[in-house]
Amino acid sequence: MFAVIDTNILVSALWSPSGPPAQILGLFTASEAMRSFGISAMRIMATSYLFCGLSTMISTYFQATEKVGSSMAIQLCRQMLFLVPALWCLDKLFHLNGIWLAFPVAETGTLLVALIMMAWYHRKKS
């Protein structure tokens, strides 16, 4: 429950117009163009946090219940199965913004796989 509240606070702060992206990037001596790219990137990538937490919790659950293969499958989905193809495809379609969009796309795909695996595991267990 607290993880959901923390994630919502983090994402809300990152989406605010004068919130943390501008303040974090203000710590560096970056040009205005770099600052606008950075703020845009941080906001797009912040949406992936909404999906990342739950899939990570499911992966941790599988580790704790000695279903290591399932846990590894979830992590490999995130890093290899979804992220790499999403980076390649979305870069071709949307250029720089596509690279940033690949992270929420990969996290969403990973969450769907994790939820399917969890449902299958519980159905098999019953």
C-alpha positions in Angstrom: 0.0 0.0 0.0 2.8 2.4 0.9 4.6 1.6 -2.3 1.6 2.7 -4.3 1.3 5.9 -2.4 5.0 6.6 -2.7 4.9 5.9 -6.5 1.9 8.2 -7.0 3.7 11.0 -5.1 6.9 10.5 -7.1 5.1 10.4 -10.5 3.0 13.4 -9.5 6.1 15.4 -8.6 7.9 14.5 -11.7 4.9 15.6 -13.9 4.5 19.0 -12.2 5.6 21.9 -14.4 8.2 23.3 -12.0 8.8 20.1 -10.1 11.8 17.9 -9.6 12.9 17.5 -13.2 13.6 21.2 -13.6 15.2 21.3 -10.1 17.3 18.2 -10.6 18.6 19.4 -14.0 19.2 22.8 -12.5 22.0 21.2 -10.5 24.0 20.8 -13.8 25.3 23.4 -16.1 23.3 22.4 -19.1 22.1 24.6 -22.0 18.4 25.4 -22.2 18.0 22.9 -25.1 19.5 20.1 -22.9 17.3 21.1 -20.0 14.2 20.8 -22.1 15.2 17.4 -23.5 16.0 16.3 -19.9 12.7 17.5 -18.5 10.8 15.8 -21.3 12.8 12.5 -20.8 12.3 12.5 -17.1 8.5 13.0 -17.4 8.1 10.2 -20.0 10.3 7.8 -18.0 8.4 8.6 -14.8 5.3 6.9 -16.3 7.2 3.6 -16.3 7.5 3.7 -12.5 3.7 3.1 -12.3 4.2 -0.3 -13.9 7.7 -1.3 -12.7 6.8 -1.5 -9.0 4.1 -4.2 -9.3 6.1 -6.4 -11.7 9.1 -6.2 -9.4 6.9 -7.2 -6.4 5.6 -10.2 -8.4 9.1 -11.1 -9.3 10.2 -10.9 -5.7 7.2 -13.0 -4.7 8.3 -15.7 -7.1 11.9 -15.6 -5.6 10.5 -15.8 -2.1 8.4 -18.9 -3.0 11.3 -20.6 -4.7 10.0 -20.0 -8.2 13.3 -18.6 -9.4 12.7 -19.5 -13.1 9.5 -17.4 -13.1 11.3 -14.5 -11.4 14.2 -14.6 -13.9 11.7 -14.8 -16.8 10.0 -11.6 -15.6 13.4 -9.8 -15.3 14.5 -11.0 -18.7 11.2 -9.9 -20.3 11.9 -6.4 -19.0 15.5 -6.2 -20.1 15.7 -8.2 -23.3 12.3 -9.3 -24.6 10.6 -5.9 -24.4 13.1 -3.2 -23.9 15.6 -3.9 -26.7 12.9 -4.3 -29.4 11.0 -1.3 -28.1 14.1 0.8 -28.2 14.8 -0.1 -31.8 11.2 0.2 -33.1 10.3 3.4 -31.2 13.5 5.1 -32.1 12.6 4.5 -35.8 9.1 5.9 -35.3 9.6 8.7 -32.8 13.3 9.4 -32.8 14.6 10.7 -29.5 11.2 10.6 -27.7 10.8 7.0 -28.9 13.9 6.0 -26.9 12.3 7.5 -23.8 8.9 5.9 -24.6 10.5 2.5 -24.8 10.9 2.3 -21.0 7.2 2.7 -20.2 6.3 0.3 -23.1 8.7 -2.3 -21.8 7.5 -2.0 -18.2 3.8 -2.3 -19.4 4.6 -5.5 -21.3 6.6 -6.9 -18.4 3.7 -6.1 -16.0 1.2 -7.9 -18.3 3.5 -11.0 -18.4 4.0 -10.9 -14.6 0.2 -10.7 -14.0 -0.4 -13.6 -16.4 2.3 -15.7 -14.7 0.9 -14.9 -11.3 -2.7 -15.8 -12.4 -1.4 -19.0 -13.9 0.5 -19.9 -10.8 -2.5 -19.3 -8.5 -4.8 -21.2 -10.8 -2.4 -24.1 -10.9 -1.9 -24.0 -7.1 -5.7 -24.1 -6.4 
